[in-house]
Amino acid sequence: FFSSRRRHTRCSGVSWARRCVQETVIMHASDLSGPAKELNLATTWRKLVHKEFSRQYEEETQLKLPVTPYFKDLNKPEVAVQSEVQFVTFIVKPCLLYTSAAAD
């Protein structure tokens, strides 16, 4: 796939690699919209994501795999809040700013 795409080095004036990054960011931006939803829906979404991440952490521990440290203790309110703040600050905001700039 990638080798065939490399032959097309330009795509509407944008390099293929940059275009690929832009498309990936736009696709993931739709996944990152949870915190922007209505409060009840955002809260439900957060709880489901934290449950999934907590299960992953437990499974990594049981299988003696390297653990994802920021998936630990999401059941604790102070950890969950800090996780949300970091997620919005370091993932959602930059992603949406990049998507907005790419659209201009």
PLY file of the C-alpha trace (Angstrom):
ply
format ascii 1.0
element vertex 104
property float x
property float y
property float z
element edge 103
property int vertex1
property int vertex2
end_header
0.00 0.00 0.00
2.60 2.56 1.06
5.01 1.79 -1.77
2.27 2.26 -4.37
1.19 5.53 -2.71
4.77 6.86 -2.66
4.73 7.08 -6.45
2.18 9.89 -6.11
4.36 12.45 -4.34
1.92 15.32 -4.76
-1.74 15.39 -4.01
-3.40 18.78 -4.59
-0.11 20.56 -3.85
0.45 18.71 -0.59
2.97 15.90 -0.20
1.48 12.45 0.23
2.97 12.06 3.72
1.47 15.35 4.89
-1.87 14.48 3.33
-1.81 11.12 5.10
-1.14 12.83 8.44
-3.92 15.34 7.82
-6.43 12.61 6.96
-5.41 10.61 10.03
-5.77 13.62 12.32
-9.17 14.49 10.87
-10.35 10.90 11.31
-9.14 10.77 14.91
-10.59 14.21 15.65
-14.03 12.68 15.29
-13.07 10.15 17.97
-11.93 12.94 20.30
-15.22 14.76 20.47
-16.38 13.12 23.72
-15.40 16.00 26.04
-17.27 18.47 23.82
-20.58 16.63 24.10
-23.47 17.54 26.40
-22.40 16.94 30.02
-24.45 13.77 30.71
-23.31 12.18 27.46
-19.69 13.28 27.97
-19.73 11.82 31.49
-21.15 8.50 30.28
-18.58 8.40 27.46
-15.72 9.16 29.89
-16.82 6.40 32.26
-16.98 3.86 29.44
-13.54 4.85 28.13
-12.04 4.72 31.63
-13.57 1.28 32.18
-12.03 0.05 28.91
-8.63 1.53 29.81
-8.77 0.06 33.32
-9.51 -3.38 31.89
-6.60 -3.01 29.51
-4.31 -2.08 32.41
-5.48 -5.13 34.37
-4.95 -7.41 31.38
-1.47 -6.01 30.76
-0.63 -6.66 34.42
-2.00 -10.22 34.34
-0.11 -11.03 31.14
3.07 -9.46 32.54
3.22 -7.02 29.63
4.54 -3.49 29.93
1.66 -1.53 31.43
0.22 1.72 30.17
0.85 3.89 33.25
-1.85 6.47 32.64
-4.49 3.70 32.57
-3.83 2.96 36.26
-6.30 3.96 38.99
-8.84 5.61 36.69
-11.50 4.54 39.20
-10.13 7.16 41.61
-11.83 10.55 41.03
-8.63 12.60 41.35
-6.84 10.39 38.82
-9.82 10.41 36.45
-10.05 14.21 36.54
-6.31 14.63 35.93
-6.55 12.15 33.07
-9.35 14.16 31.45
-7.48 17.45 31.82
-4.34 15.97 30.27
-6.34 14.34 27.47
-8.04 17.60 26.51
-4.87 19.68 26.94
-2.37 17.44 25.16
-4.48 15.44 22.69
-7.83 17.04 21.88
-6.81 20.71 21.75
-3.69 20.26 19.57
-5.54 17.84 17.30
-8.45 20.22 16.77
-6.12 23.20 16.30
-4.19 21.24 13.67
-7.42 20.16 11.95
-8.67 23.74 11.94
-5.37 25.07 10.52
-5.32 22.34 7.86
-8.84 23.34 6.75
-7.80 26.97 6.14
0 1
1 2
2 3
3 4
4 5
5 6
6 7
7 8
8 9
9 10
10 11
11 12
12 13
13 14
14 15
15 16
16 17
17 18
18 19
19 20
20 21
21 22
22 23
23 24
24 25
25 26
26 27
27 28
28 29
29 30
30 31
31 32
32 33
33 34
34 35
35 36
36 37
37 38
38 39
39 40
40 41
41 42
42 43
43 44
44 45
45 46
46 47
47 48
48 49
49 50
50 51
51 52
52 53
53 54
54 55
55 56
56 57
57 58
58 59
59 60
60 61
61 62
62 63
63 64
64 65
65 66
66 67
67 68
68 69
69 70
70 71
71 72
72 73
73 74
74 75
75 76
76 77
77 78
78 79
79 80
80 81
81 82
82 83
83 84
84 85
85 86
86 87
87 88
88 89
89 90
90 91
91 92
92 93
93 94
94 95
95 96
96 97
97 98
98 99
99 100
100 101
101 102
102 103
